């Protein structure tokens, strides 16, 4: 498809946060967070959003260690919305099982499943499943190679260093979509961009700080690698994932989103040696050129359109709850994203394409 025919997709991503609410002091149970997630996906489908992604994490403060199971539960109660991992930590998983899980999801959803493969922003899954961080990069390369071979052919012959070889064995079930969509998820490293471009795979960039326009060189590198490998860059999809929250006014959105965001970002920051996450940090992020999409529908739509202009993306994920928020507030933000923000964005893009 050419640029004018590109469909712009808007969706939600989540890690199913189950942290302590900094306002009430209450901690949501994993079971309740999972149940709430199904309601959120159903609403996202009803209000016309295009995609819902569930990330994989193996920590007490998240309920999302099995994204395919959550998405399968949503498949039977939704109609149109695409259902994606965001991400599957492929390095510490078995590509055969990942493919089988998402091929099963594809059948249950009548062709709406996607795999977003990444190395993961946390490392808990590596010791949990018996892998060494010394092999962090080569594990991903090897397992991605196997995943793509399974996608290409019903019968697979493959050998590698970190998994037992496969000799002319079938992998089932086969998905409805051929091929089953596989994205590369990246925090914005040049190596990931070149890998995705060379393979001709769509890329999803996590932009959670700084100025999104700084990712333009990464996007250019991705396109150059794709073209060099013989792929048409205009045929490839580029997505971004950013934190944000929509409410009736900019002030209310910031008031509701800041406390849980600061609480969780400071937990992660202490683990990784970052400086404190302050209100100044937050307000800089929600400025027009910042990476936080927090505000009223018109303002969030303006920021998404600016992001599209600067990076040429055709899919945008809003990660609504960074830390635990009241379920009603999350539902309201999803509703506004679908009924107010998305129509503004689509209308402006339609004007450009006339």
Buried (B, 14 or more C-beta within 10 A) or exposed (E): EEEEEBEBBBBBBBBBBBBBBBEEEEBBEBEEBBEBBBBBBBBBBBBBBBBBBBBBBBBEBBBBBBBBEBBBBBBEEBEEBBBBBBBBBBBBBBBBEBBBBBBBBBBBBEEBBBBBBBBBBBBBBBEEEEBEEEBBEEBBBBBBBBBBBBBEEEEBEBEBEEBEEBEEEEBEEBBBBEEBBBBBBBBBEEEBBBBBBBBBBBBBBBBBBBBBBBBEEBBBBBBBBBBEEEBEBBEBBBBBBBBBBBBEEBEBBBEBBBBBBBBBBBBBBEEEEEEEBEEEBBBBBBEEBBBBBBBBBEBBBBBBBBBBEBBBBBBBBBBBBBBBBBBEBBBBBBBBBBBBBBBBBBEBBEEEEE
